Amino acid sequence: MAIEVNNESGLEIDERAILDIARYTLARMRIHPLSELSVIAVDTAAMEQLHLQWMDLPGPTDVMSFPMDELRPPTRDEEEPAQGLLGDVVLCPEVARSQGAAAPTGHSMDEELQLLTVHGVLHLLGYDHEEPVDKAEMFGLQKAIVDGWRAEQGLSGPSPAPTTT
């Protein structure tokens, strides 16, 4: 799996954890091992510009996803998943820090970035949370992935509660 993590945010983040959880997510979703993903951390000004340009919404947001080849997880009937460019997940550590601190469970910026990485990858794979049934599916899958990764890493406690909407 070719995953590139670039930190352009000016804040120190756990790039290794972001890489690891992205890799875990793609493996769990049975995405072709030669597919490519880019994860970029940006500052609030850059995120605000992207949010306005692509969503026509003011202010920075926590995560944005920009799909390329619109890859989807393979069905059980498929022998081999399709290979391609998944796209870009853009994270904003400053927003993640605020959201993590404000969450009912109060978790770190890095824990929030891990959750947001999974969230962004799921968006690249076609998951969404506009409708209640879709939100339940996506957030359930997101929790299962984060919990599975945390268990594999030997991290104690449940995953952070979703803070993104």
PyMOL commands that set and color helices and strands:
alter all, ss='L'
color gray80, all
select helices_A, chain A and resi 15-28+44-55+93-102+109-124+132-153
alter helices_A, ss='H'
color red, helices_A
select strands_A, chain A and resi 2-7+36-41+63-67+85-91
alter strands_A, ss='S'
color yellow, strands_A
deselect
rebuild
show_as cartoon
